[in-house]
Amino acid sequence: MERIQKVIANAGVTSRRKAEKLIEEGRVKVNGKTVRELGTKVSPHKDTVEVDGVPVDKEEPVYYLFYKPKQVISAVKDDKGRKVVTDFFEEVEQRIFPVGRLDYDTSGLLLLTNDGDFANLMMHPKNKINKTYIAKVEGKPNKEALNQLKSGVKIDGKKTAPAKVRIKSANRKTNSSIVELTIHEGRNQQVRKMFDAVGHPVKKLKREQYGYLTLGNLQPGEKRILKPVEVKRLKDSAVT
């Protein structure tokens, strides 16, 4: 017997956190009866679980590394009709979803999967998985600004965790710099807000690394399946 939210997540419908919301909203049924209690346990093999009237079937887990282009939503659908990341996976039969998100105007490395447990492991703040971004910012951050970023700046009323930061290059003609920033948090538009806080707004942003994974030779809009050893290494890094 397993908790119903875990069964839904393992079937690749959505993440466990979102599955809990679906349960609370009364959109989940077990053997024809609506269930709203999060602790409810079911048998994945004996009980019939439905989300919005659609039966949940357990899928084999799949894991993808995707180079998200700019102006693409990190979601499985968008009510405004904008392009979403799953539009690049139309040939994939499994019901995959993004692990976390990248902003609409941010490009770079994004993971997608149908494994809710894996997604939760990757996104949980306590696991502190590093993400490295390359930002083109206005001006050139001085030593004081860099130290602020390293020690943490206050955004949305809360101080960020310590970060790694270094200037890769600076251009006097365009009054801009290329800065590498590594953080393990995943707050809403965090990187942009951090640079805003030190007076150097972001002009362009790309995530180049997630944990030990990099984009390699992928081009925007391209993807590849993660190898089992890569998935294991990510899981191991999250629990150590």
C-alpha positions in Angstrom: 0.0 0.0 0.0 1.3 3.5 -0.9 0.1 7.0 -0.2 -2.2 8.1 -3.0 -0.1 11.2 -3.9 2.9 9.0 -4.4 1.0 6.7 -6.7 -0.1 9.7 -8.8 3.4 11.1 -8.9 5.0 7.7 -9.8 2.5 7.4 -12.7 4.0 10.5 -14.2 0.8 12.6 -13.9 2.5 15.4 -11.9 4.8 16.0 -9.0 3.9 14.7 -5.5 3.4 18.3 -4.3 1.0 19.1 -7.1 -0.7 15.7 -6.6 -1.5 16.7 -3.0 -3.2 19.9 -4.3 -5.3 17.8 -6.8 -6.4 15.6 -3.9 -7.4 18.6 -1.7 -9.3 20.1 -4.7 -11.4 16.9 -4.9 -10.1 16.0 -8.4 -8.9 12.5 -7.4 -11.1 9.4 -7.1 -10.3 5.9 -5.8 -12.6 3.1 -7.0 -15.1 5.8 -8.1 -15.2 7.7 -4.8 -13.7 11.2 -4.4 -10.8 11.3 -1.9 -9.6 14.4 -0.2 -7.4 13.0 2.6 -3.7 13.2 1.9 -2.8 10.2 4.0 -5.0 7.8 2.2 -3.2 4.6 1.1 -4.1 2.6 -2.0 -2.8 -0.4 -3.8 -1.4 0.6 -7.2 -2.3 -2.8 -8.6 -5.7 -3.4 -7.0 -7.3 0.0 -6.6 -8.4 2.2 -9.5 -7.1 5.8 -9.1 -8.4 8.6 -11.4 -7.4 12.2 -11.8 -10.0 14.4 -13.4 -11.8 11.2 -14.5 -8.7 9.7 -16.2 -7.3 6.4 -14.8 -3.8 6.5 -13.6 -1.5 3.8 -14.9 2.0 3.4 -13.6 4.6 4.2 -16.3 8.3 3.3 -16.6 10.3 6.2 -15.3 12.1 8.3 -17.9 14.6 11.2 -17.5 15.5 13.9 -20.0 18.1 16.7 -20.1 16.7 19.5 -22.2 18.2 22.8 -23.5 15.3 25.2 -23.0 15.2 28.0 -25.5 14.2 31.5 -24.4 10.5 32.5 -24.5 9.3 29.0 -23.6 7.2 28.2 -20.5 8.5 25.6 -18.1 5.2 23.8 -17.8 3.1 21.2 -19.6 0.5 23.6 -20.7 -0.2 27.4 -20.8 -3.6 29.0 -20.7 -2.3 31.9 -22.9 -1.3 29.5 -25.7 2.4 30.2 -25.4 5.0 27.5 -26.3 5.7 25.1 -23.4 8.7 22.7 -22.8 6.6 19.6 -23.5 5.9 20.9 -27.0 9.4 19.7 -27.7 8.6 16.2 -26.5 5.5 15.3 -28.6 7.0 11.9 -29.6 7.4 10.9 -25.9 4.5 8.7 -24.7 5.1 9.2 -21.0 3.5 12.1 -19.2 6.6 14.0 -18.4 6.9 17.4 -16.6 9.7 19.8 -15.8 11.8 19.5 -12.6 11.5 23.0 -11.3 11.5 25.8 -13.8 13.4 28.3 -15.8 11.9 31.7 -16.4 10.2 32.5 -19.7 13.2 34.6 -20.9 15.9 32.3 -19.4 17.5 29.6 -21.5 19.5 26.6 -20.5 19.5 23.2 -18.8 16.2 21.8 -17.6 15.4 18.3 -16.5 12.1 16.6 -17.3 10.7 13.3 -16.0 7.6 11.4 -15.1 9.2 10.3 -11.8 7.6 12.4 -9.0 9.9 11.1 -6.3 13.0 12.0 -8.4 11.6 15.5 -9.0 10.9 16.1 -5.3 14.4 14.9 -4.5 16.0 17.3 -6.9 13.9 20.3 -5.8 13.9 19.9 -2.1 15.9 22.8 -0.5 17.6 20.6 2.0 19.4 18.7 -0.8 21.3 21.8 -2.0 21.9 20.8 -5.5 24.0 23.4 -7.2 22.9 25.2 -10.4 25.3 27.4 -12.3 24.1 30.3 -14.4 25.8 32.6 -16.9 24.4 36.1 -16.8 25.0 39.1 -19.0 24.5 42.1 -16.7 24.6 45.9 -16.9 27.9 47.4 -15.8 30.7 45.6 -14.0 30.0 44.5 -10.4 32.7 45.7 -8.0 34.3 43.8 -5.2 31.6 45.0 -2.8 28.8 43.8 -5.0 30.5 40.4 -5.6 30.9 40.0 -1.8 27.2 40.8 -1.3 26.2 38.1 -3.8 28.6 35.6 -2.2 27.3 36.2 1.4 23.7 36.6 0.4 21.4 39.4 -0.5 17.8 40.1 0.6 15.1 39.5 -2.0 11.4 39.3 -1.3 12.2 40.0 2.4 14.5 37.0 2.8 18.2 36.7 2.5 19.6 34.3 -0.1 22.0 31.5 0.8 25.7 32.0 0.1 26.6 31.8 -3.6 29.7 31.3 -5.7 30.3 34.2 -8.2 33.0 35.3 -10.6 33.3 37.7 -13.4 34.2 36.0 -16.7 34.6 39.1 -18.8 33.7 42.8 -19.1 33.0 45.0 -22.1 33.4 48.8 -21.6 31.8 49.6 -25.0 28.5 47.9 -24.1 28.9 48.6 -20.4 28.1 45.0 -19.6 29.8 42.0 -18.0 29.5 38.2 -18.2 29.1 36.8 -14.7 29.0 33.2 -13.5 26.8 32.5 -10.5 26.3 29.2 -8.7 23.4 28.8 -6.2 21.5 25.8 -4.7 18.2 27.5 -4.0 15.4 27.8 -6.6 13.3 30.8 -5.6 11.2 32.6 -8.2 13.4 34.6 -10.5 16.1 34.4 -7.9 19.2 35.1 -10.1 17.6 38.2 -11.7 16.5 39.5 -8.3 20.0 38.9 -6.8 21.6 41.0 -9.5 18.9 43.7 -9.2 19.7 43.9 -5.5 23.3 44.8 -6.2 22.5 47.3 -8.9 23.4 45.2 -12.0 20.2 44.1 -13.8 20.3 41.0 -16.0 20.2 41.5 -19.8 20.5 37.8 -20.7 20.5 34.6 -18.6 21.3 31.0 -19.2 21.6 28.0 -16.9 24.7 26.0 -17.9 24.9 23.4 -15.2 22.6 21.4 -12.9 24.4 19.4 -10.3 27.3 17.8 -12.3 25.3 17.8 -15.6 26.1 20.2 -18.3 24.5 21.0 -21.7 27.4 19.5 -23.6 26.9 19.9 -27.3 23.1 20.4 -27.2 21.6 23.3 -29.0 18.5 25.2 -27.9 15.4 23.0 -28.3 17.5 19.8 -28.2 17.3 17.0 -25.6 18.8 13.7 -24.6 17.8 10.8 -22.4 19.8 10.6 -19.1 21.7 7.4 -18.6 20.8 5.3 -15.6 24.3 6.0 -14.1 23.6 9.7 -14.4 20.2 9.5 -12.7 21.8 7.4 -9.9 24.6 10.0 -9.5 22.1 12.8 -9.2 20.1 10.9 -6.6 23.2 10.0 -4.6 24.3 13.7 -4.6 20.9 14.7 -3.3 21.0 12.4 -0.2 24.6 12.9 0.8 
